[in-house]
């Protein structure tokens, strides 16, 4: 990737357009400390760097995989700042898989209970002669 692209600064409108997140969502993520502006222009507009786009990509993927914003914030710190080999990320992903397996098991139990209830409460077939 060229240095020109990675050094490019953008305002929130451009960041919103490129990332697919609304301006309000981006402001919310900044308030939560998930993303950060890299500076301000003379007119006080906040500027964002290329790294912010990479973080937003991780947020998109994380949300698609069912992670909460709190979980996403934790692993963004690991990915971008603390763990270049992503060892911690593997631990987080394995824990999420375990949580999903538990949810699937619970849904299977719920489905079985509902099927039993449906079987127990089948309307009796009426005799056509009645």
C-alpha positions as CSV (number, residue, x, y, z in Angstrom):
1,X,0.0,0.0,0.0
2,X,1.4,3.4,-0.9
3,X,2.4,5.8,1.8
4,X,0.1,8.4,0.2
5,X,-2.9,6.3,1.1
6,X,-1.8,5.4,4.6
7,X,-0.9,9.0,5.4
8,X,-4.2,10.4,4.0
9,X,-6.4,12.2,6.6
10,X,-10.1,12.3,6.2
11,X,-13.0,14.1,7.8
12,X,-15.9,12.3,9.3
13,X,-18.1,12.5,6.2
14,X,-15.5,10.8,4.0
15,X,-14.8,8.2,6.8
16,X,-18.6,7.6,7.0
17,X,-18.9,7.2,3.2
18,X,-15.9,4.8,2.9
19,X,-16.6,2.7,6.0
20,X,-20.4,2.4,5.7
21,X,-21.0,3.6,9.3
22,X,-23.1,6.7,9.9
23,X,-21.5,9.9,11.3
24,X,-23.5,9.4,14.5
25,X,-22.1,5.8,14.8
26,X,-18.6,7.0,14.3
27,X,-19.0,9.7,16.9
28,X,-20.4,7.1,19.3
29,X,-17.4,4.8,18.6
30,X,-15.1,7.7,19.3
31,X,-17.0,8.5,22.6
32,X,-16.5,4.8,23.6
33,X,-12.8,5.1,22.8
34,X,-12.9,2.5,20.0
35,X,-11.7,4.9,17.4
36,X,-9.7,8.1,17.7
37,X,-9.2,11.2,15.6
38,X,-5.6,11.9,14.7
39,X,-5.9,15.7,14.8
40,X,-7.9,18.7,13.9
41,X,-8.0,21.0,11.0
42,X,-7.8,24.8,11.5
43,X,-11.6,24.9,11.4
44,X,-11.6,22.4,14.4
45,X,-13.0,19.5,12.2
46,X,-11.6,16.2,13.5
47,X,-9.4,14.2,11.1
48,X,-9.1,10.5,10.9
49,X,-6.3,8.4,9.6
50,X,-6.0,5.2,7.6
51,X,-5.7,3.1,10.8
52,X,-9.3,4.2,11.7
53,X,-10.5,2.6,8.5
54,X,-8.7,-0.7,9.4
55,X,-10.3,-0.6,12.9
56,X,-13.8,0.0,11.3
57,X,-13.2,-3.0,9.1
58,X,-12.5,-5.1,12.2
59,X,-15.7,-3.7,13.8
60,X,-17.7,-4.7,10.7
61,X,-16.3,-8.3,10.9
62,X,-16.7,-8.5,14.7
63,X,-20.3,-7.4,14.5
64,X,-21.0,-9.9,11.7
65,X,-19.5,-12.6,13.9
66,X,-21.8,-11.7,16.9
67,X,-19.3,-9.9,19.1
68,X,-20.5,-7.0,21.3
69,X,-18.9,-3.6,21.1
70,X,-17.2,-4.3,24.5
71,X,-15.6,-7.4,23.1
72,X,-14.7,-5.7,19.9
73,X,-13.0,-2.9,21.8
74,X,-10.9,-5.4,23.7
75,X,-9.7,-7.3,20.7
76,X,-9.0,-4.1,18.7
77,X,-6.5,-3.1,21.4
78,X,-4.9,-6.5,21.1
79,X,-4.8,-6.5,17.3
80,X,-3.5,-3.0,16.8
81,X,-1.5,-2.3,19.8
82,X,-0.4,-5.2,22.0
83,X,-0.2,-8.5,20.1
84,X,1.2,-8.3,16.6
85,X,1.1,-12.2,16.4
86,X,-2.5,-12.2,17.4
87,X,-2.1,-14.9,20.0
88,X,-4.7,-13.2,22.3
89,X,-7.0,-12.9,19.3
90,X,-7.1,-16.7,18.9
91,X,-8.0,-17.0,22.6
92,X,-10.9,-14.5,22.2
93,X,-12.1,-16.2,19.0
94,X,-12.1,-19.7,20.7
95,X,-14.0,-18.2,23.7
96,X,-16.6,-16.8,21.3
97,X,-17.0,-20.1,19.6
98,X,-17.6,-21.8,22.9
99,X,-20.3,-19.2,23.7
100,X,-21.9,-19.8,20.4
101,X,-21.9,-23.5,20.9
102,X,-23.6,-23.0,24.3
103,X,-26.2,-20.8,22.6
104,X,-26.8,-23.5,19.9
105,X,-27.2,-26.2,22.6
106,X,-29.7,-24.0,24.5
107,X,-31.7,-23.4,21.3
108,X,-31.8,-27.1,20.5
109,X,-33.1,-27.8,24.0
110,X,-35.7,-25.0,23.5
111,X,-36.7,-26.4,20.1
112,X,-37.1,-29.9,21.6
113,X,-39.4,-28.5,24.4
114,X,-41.5,-26.7,21.9
115,X,-41.9,-29.7,19.8
116,X,-43.0,-31.8,22.8
117,X,-45.5,-29.1,23.7
118,X,-46.9,-29.1,20.2
119,X,-47.2,-32.9,20.2
120,X,-49.0,-32.9,23.6
121,X,-51.4,-30.2,22.4
122,X,-52.4,-31.5,19.0
123,X,-56.0,-30.8,18.3
124,X,-57.9,-34.1,18.2
125,X,-59.1,-35.0,14.7
126,X,-62.8,-34.8,14.5
127,X,-64.7,-37.6,13.0
128,X,-66.0,-36.5,9.6
129,X,-69.3,-38.1,10.5
130,X,-70.1,-35.6,13.1
